[in-house]
Amino acid sequence: MSSTTTPPITEQTRAELREIAARYPEKRSGLLPMLHLLQSVQGKVTPEAIETCAEILELSAADVNGVATFYTMYKRHAVGDYHVGVCTNTLCAVMGGDAIFSRLKDHLGVGNDETTEDGRITLEHVECNAACDYAPVVMVNWEFMDNMTPQSATELVDDLRAGKEVRSTRGPRVSTWREVERVLAGFPDGRADEGPSAGPASLVGLEIARDRGWTAPEAHAARAVEGGPEQGSAGRAVDEADTSRAESETVEQSDAATESGAEKREAK
């Protein structure tokens, strides 16, 4: 269950933040995973987290704050053990996403981006989860729950609140929000290969291609890498066409500018 007390940033966490920064040629590129790590520790992005990132990355607090407030995965208030995101974008909405969200608000007694009194569930309507073939979709800590209904969504949150093991439709057992935040920071939990990674709806096209003997054409790029004799006759043709088009556009713009200048002089 989520604690109401915000833990401090320890020296161990600072060491892990520096480890993240060291992964990148430009250490400021580590800011996003660093924020995820701090959320795994403190449950949200705190002023202390902002200042700590700024110090390690040699950025201003304003720079860090600008990033933390731009992306919706970074939270300024405590999140429950399970972040339940209901897709209410176009397809999911018309397939039942709006009804699911309405049912869960009533069932949990919370509004959008609010947390239940027991600290177990934070409910939020989210934008497209890139799983339209399984609409309507609910995500629990960014794991897919496919083809949901108001009833199955209600059962889902009840199981989460009761502490039962819940498995993603296409993915692993569901971890807590803080555990997942640590994974997003680049510290694996060993569950990457748990469960199926794709479902039947995603594989229909592949199955049709196999049944009909369809294959992808051989890539010119592959031959170019191998140094074959055909190394890019096609690539050179594309480059030449692009160059020719660019030169033509430049000439046209230059001619237009010359004509415009002549017209202005005549007008004078």
NUSE-166732 format. One record per residue (C-alpha): residue in one letter; x, y, z; residue number from 1. Coordinates in pm, 1 decimal, always signed. Layout:
<recs>
   rest         px         py         pz    nr
      a          X          Y          Z   NUM
...
</recs>
This chain:
<recs>
   rest         px         py         pz    nr
      m       +0.0       +0.0       +0.0     1
      s     +127.2     +347.5      -85.6     2
      s     +276.5     +546.5     +199.4     3
      t     +172.0     +903.0     +272.1     4
      t     +528.6     +989.2     +374.1     5
      t     +770.7    +1082.4      +97.5     6
      p    +1100.6     +895.0     +142.8     7
      p    +1421.6    +1098.0     +115.5     8
      i    +1668.4    +1058.2     -169.4     9
      t    +1944.6     +839.4      -28.7    10
      e    +2309.4     +812.9     -131.2    11
      q    +2228.5     +481.4     -298.7    12
      t    +1967.1     +652.3     -513.9    13
      r    +2212.7     +930.7     -596.8    14
      a    +2466.8     +668.5     -704.8    15
      e    +2206.7     +506.6     -931.7    16
      l    +2118.6     +847.1    -1077.5    17
      r    +2484.7     +907.0    -1160.5    18
      e    +2497.7     +556.6    -1311.1    19
      i    +2207.6     +646.2    -1540.4    20
      a    +2369.2     +974.1    -1645.0    21
      a    +2692.2     +791.4    -1728.2    22
      r    +2512.6     +571.0    -1983.7    23
      y    +2490.4     +857.9    -2232.4    24
      p    +2750.7    +1055.8    -2431.4    25
      e    +2566.4    +1368.7    -2315.9    26
      k    +2464.4    +1309.4    -1957.0    27
      r    +2159.7    +1534.0    -1983.2    28
      s    +2009.7    +1261.9    -2204.0    29
      g    +1963.4    +1059.0    -1886.9    30
      l    +1701.4    +1294.1    -1747.2    31
      l    +1393.5    +1088.8    -1844.8    32
      p    +1505.0     +760.7    -1682.5    33
      m    +1638.0     +955.1    -1384.9    34
      l    +1292.2    +1099.7    -1324.8    35
      h    +1143.8     +750.7    -1345.5    36
      l    +1393.3     +627.2    -1086.3    37
      l    +1304.9     +911.0     -851.5    38
      q     +935.6     +831.0     -891.4    39
      s    +1012.8     +470.9     -795.1    40
      v    +1168.2     +601.2     -473.8    41
      q     +947.2     +895.5     -381.2    42
      g     +623.4     +806.3     -556.2    43
      k     +616.0    +1130.7     -754.3    44
      v     +843.0    +1404.3     -888.8    45
      t     +920.2    +1619.5     -586.2    46
      p    +1103.8    +1954.1     -563.8    47
      e    +1393.1    +1756.9     -413.0    48
      a    +1392.8    +1529.9     -719.1    49
      i    +1404.1    +1830.8     -951.7    50
      e    +1699.0    +1983.1     -766.5    51
      t    +1885.7    +1652.7     -750.0    52
      c    +1857.6    +1593.9    -1126.2    53
      a    +1964.0    +1951.6    -1195.6    54
      e    +2269.2    +1912.1     -973.1    55
      i    +2386.8    +1583.1    -1124.9    56
      l    +2322.4    +1687.0    -1485.8    57
      e    +2444.8    +2044.8    -1439.1    58
      l    +2117.0    +2186.4    -1561.0    59
      s    +1894.8    +2453.9    -1418.1    60
      a    +1597.4    +2348.2    -1208.1    61
      a    +1381.1    +2522.6    -1466.9    62
      d    +1516.9    +2295.4    -1741.7    63
      v    +1436.4    +1984.4    -1540.3    64
      n    +1098.3    +2115.5    -1436.0    65
      g    +1009.8    +2189.4    -1798.6    66
      v    +1066.7    +1825.1    -1890.1    67
      a     +889.1    +1688.0    -1583.2    68
      t     +578.1    +1893.8    -1653.5    69
      f     +573.4    +1819.8    -2027.7    70
      y     +534.8    +1441.0    -2009.2    71
      t     +220.3    +1299.9    -1849.9    72
      m     +397.8     +991.7    -1710.5    73
      y     +567.7    +1215.9    -1454.4    74
      k     +341.1    +1291.0    -1160.7    75
      r     +344.6    +1578.6     -911.9    76
      h     +115.8    +1398.8     -671.3    77
      a     +139.3    +1052.4     -518.7    78
      v      +22.6     +763.4     -735.8    79
      g     -141.0     +451.7     -597.6    80
      d       +8.2     +104.7     -608.6    81
      y     -167.4      +52.4     -941.1    82
      h     -214.3     +319.1    -1204.2    83
      v     -521.7     +218.9    -1405.6    84
      g     -535.5     +402.1    -1737.5    85
      v     -852.3     +374.1    -1943.5    86
      c     -808.9     +464.5    -2309.2    87
      t    -1081.1     +709.6    -2409.2    88
      n     -940.8     +801.0    -2747.6    89
      t    -1162.9     +765.4    -3052.8    90
      l    -1175.7     +391.0    -3123.4    91
      c    -1160.5     +274.7    -2762.4    92
      a    -1423.7     +533.9    -2670.1    93
      v    -1676.2     +416.3    -2926.5    94
      m    -1600.5      +52.4    -2844.2    95
      g    -1680.9     +110.0    -2477.2    96
      g    -1391.5     +300.2    -2322.7    97
      d    -1611.2     +587.1    -2204.9    98
      a    -1851.1     +341.4    -2039.8    99
      i    -1561.1     +163.8    -1868.6   100
      f    -1420.6     +489.3    -1735.4   101
      s    -1760.4     +600.3    -1608.3   102
      r    -1819.5     +265.5    -1435.4   103
      l    -1477.0     +270.9    -1266.9   104
      k    -1521.5     +626.3    -1140.9   105
      d    -1847.4     +525.6     -975.6   106
      h    -1714.3     +194.0     -848.5   107
      l    -1394.6     +338.3     -700.0   108
      g    -1544.7     +666.8     -584.7   109
      v    -1276.2     +878.0     -752.4   110
      g    -1250.4    +1115.8    -1044.2   111
      n     -990.8    +1144.1    -1317.0   112
      d     -630.6    +1132.8    -1191.4   113
      e     -743.5    +1064.0     -836.0   114
      t     -644.9     +787.6     -595.4   115
      t     -864.2     +567.0     -380.0   116
      e     -856.7     +624.7       -4.9   117
      d     -668.5     +299.2      +52.9   118
      g     -391.7     +416.1     -180.7   119
      r     -428.1     +115.6     -406.4   120
      i     -568.1     +254.7     -731.7   121
      t     -509.4     +575.3     -924.0   122
      l     -759.4     +611.0    -1208.8   123
      e     -686.4     +816.0    -1519.1   124
      h     -823.7     +843.1    -1870.1   125
      v     -536.0     +824.8    -2114.5   126
      e     -474.9     +891.4    -2480.2   127
      c     -419.0     +621.6    -2742.6   128
      n     -231.1     +318.5    -2610.5   129
      a     -141.3     +200.0    -2962.5   130
      a     -352.4     -113.8    -2917.9   131
      c     -652.8      -30.5    -3132.4   132
      d     -687.5     -391.5    -3249.1   133
      y     -780.2     -482.2    -2891.4   134
      a    -1014.7     -194.2    -2814.8   135
      p    -1129.1     -103.6    -2562.0   136
      v     -800.5     -122.0    -2374.7   137
      v     -714.1      -59.0    -2011.4   138
      m     -354.3      -40.0    -1891.0   139
      v     -235.5     -124.9    -1541.5   140
      n     +105.2      +26.1    -1477.3   141
      w     +153.2      +34.3    -1857.6   142
      e      +68.1     -333.7    -1910.0   143
      f     -213.6     -416.6    -2153.0   144
      m     -555.6     -542.1    -2054.4   145
      d     -731.3     -608.8    -2384.9   146
      n    -1094.0     -619.0    -2499.6   147
      m    -1226.0     -491.2    -2169.3   148
      t    -1585.1     -435.7    -2061.9   149
      p    -1726.2     -237.6    -1769.1   150
      q    -1775.0     -565.9    -1582.6   151
      s    -1426.9     -707.9    -1649.0   152
      a    -1269.6     -371.4    -1562.1   153
      t    -1455.3     -367.2    -1230.5   154
      e    -1335.7     -719.4    -1153.6   155
      l     -982.0     -615.4    -1247.3   156
      v     -960.7     -328.0     -998.1   157
      d    -1124.5     -541.4     -729.1   158
      d     -854.1     -807.0     -776.1   159
      l     -581.8     -543.8     -760.8   160
      r     -720.7     -396.4     -439.8   161
      a     -750.9     -744.0     -287.8   162
      g     -385.2     -818.9     -358.4   163
      k     -453.0    -1099.9     -604.8   164
      e     -201.6    -1179.5     -878.3   165
      v     -304.5    -1011.9    -1202.7   166
      r     -151.3    -1091.3    -1539.8   167
      s     -146.1     -874.4    -1846.9   168
      t     -322.2    -1000.2    -2158.8   169
      r       +0.6     -953.2    -2353.4   170
      g     +277.6     -931.7    -2099.4   171
      p     +393.5    -1031.4    -1752.1   172
      r     +245.2    -1037.7    -1406.1   173
      v     +151.4     -686.5    -1304.6   174
      s     +403.5     -517.4    -1076.0   175
      t     +336.1     -217.8     -854.2   176
      w     +370.1     +129.5     -999.7   177
      r     +694.7     +200.4     -816.6   178
      e     +843.5     -131.3     -928.9   179
      v     +757.2      -48.2    -1288.8   180
      e     +905.4     +300.2    -1254.8   181
      r    +1235.4     +138.8    -1161.4   182
      v    +1218.7      -78.8    -1473.4   183
      l    +1153.9     +231.2    -1685.1   184
      a    +1468.5     +379.0    -1532.3   185
      g    +1664.3      +92.9    -1687.1   186
      f    +1685.7     -156.4    -1401.4   187
      p    +1521.6     -480.0    -1529.5   188
      d    +1298.4     -691.8    -1307.7   189
      g    +1345.1    -1015.8    -1502.4   190
      r     +988.1    -1023.9    -1628.8   191
      a    +1046.6     -903.4    -1984.5   192
      d     +986.2    -1248.5    -2134.7   193
      e     +686.4    -1340.1    -1922.1   194
      g     +360.3    -1398.4    -2100.6   195
      p     +275.7    -1354.6    -2470.9   196
      s     +410.9    -1047.7    -2644.0   197
      a     +157.3    -1046.1    -2926.7   198
      g     -203.8    -1152.1    -2963.5   199
      p     -406.9    -1301.3    -3247.8   200
      a     -537.0     -967.9    -3377.7   201
      s     -182.1     -838.0    -3425.4   202
      l      -75.3    -1151.0    -3613.9   203
      v     -360.2    -1181.6    -3864.5   204
      g     -166.8    -1011.6    -4144.4   205
      l     +137.2    -1233.4    -4086.9   206
      e      -75.7    -1547.1    -4094.9   207
      i     -244.9    -1441.2    -4420.9   208
      a      +97.9    -1374.7    -4576.7   209
      r     +222.2    -1718.6    -4473.9   210
      d      -90.6    -1892.5    -4604.4   211
      r      -53.9    -1722.1    -4943.2   212
      g     +321.5    -1748.8    -4967.7   213
      w     +381.1    -1373.4    -4961.0   214
      t     +728.5    -1250.6    -4871.9   215
      a     +888.0     -910.5    -4848.9   216
      p    +1100.1     -799.5    -5147.6   217
      e    +1474.4     -820.5    -5105.5   218
      a    +1602.8     -494.6    -4962.9   219
      h    +1849.3     -288.2    -5168.0   220
      a    +1990.3     -164.0    -4838.6   221
      a    +2096.3     -517.6    -4744.2   222
      r    +2292.5     -552.9    -5067.4   223
      a    +2457.1     -217.1    -5010.1   224
      v    +2576.7     -324.4    -4665.5   225
      e    +2716.8     -648.9    -4810.8   226
      g    +2905.3     -448.0    -5076.4   227
      g    +2732.9     -627.4    -5364.7   228
      p    +2758.1     -505.0    -5724.5   229
      e    +2408.9     -359.6    -5712.7   230
      q    +2510.6     -132.2    -5431.9   231
      g    +2275.4     +108.8    -5495.4   232
      s    +2205.9     +184.3    -5833.0   233
      a    +1860.0     +245.5    -5680.5   234
      g    +2004.2     +450.6    -5397.3   235
      r    +2205.6     +665.9    -5634.9   236
      a    +1899.5     +720.8    -5851.6   237
      v    +1703.3     +841.9    -5551.0   238
      d    +1986.7    +1073.7    -5443.9   239
      e    +2018.1    +1215.2    -5796.7   240
      a    +1642.6    +1270.0    -5818.4   241
      d    +1643.0    +1450.6    -5483.1   242
      t    +1936.0    +1667.1    -5590.2   243
      s    +1775.7    +1750.3    -5923.8   244
      r    +1448.0    +1841.1    -5755.8   245
      a    +1624.1    +2060.5    -5501.3   246
      e    +1818.5    +2239.3    -5776.3   247
      s    +1499.8    +2297.3    -5976.8   248
      e    +1322.4    +2440.6    -5673.9   249
      t    +1619.2    +2669.2    -5605.1   250
      v    +1618.2    +2797.6    -5963.1   251
      e    +1242.0    +2854.8    -5953.4   252
      q    +1269.8    +3046.3    -5626.0   253
      s    +1557.5    +3253.3    -5765.6   254
      d    +1364.4    +3334.2    -6084.0   255
      a    +1060.0    +3429.9    -5881.5   256
      a    +1268.3    +3660.2    -5663.9   257
      t    +1425.1    +3822.4    -5972.7   258
      e    +1085.9    +3880.7    -6133.1   259
      s     +951.2    +4024.9    -5808.9   260
      g    +1246.4    +4265.0    -5787.9   261
      a    +1198.4    +4374.4    -6149.8   262
      e     +829.7    +4439.0    -6091.7   263
      k     +909.7    +4654.9    -5791.0   264
      r    +1164.2    +4861.0    -5989.7   265
      e     +911.8    +4911.5    -6272.4   266
      a     +652.4    +5022.8    -6022.7   267
      k     +890.3    +5290.0    -5895.2   268
</recs>
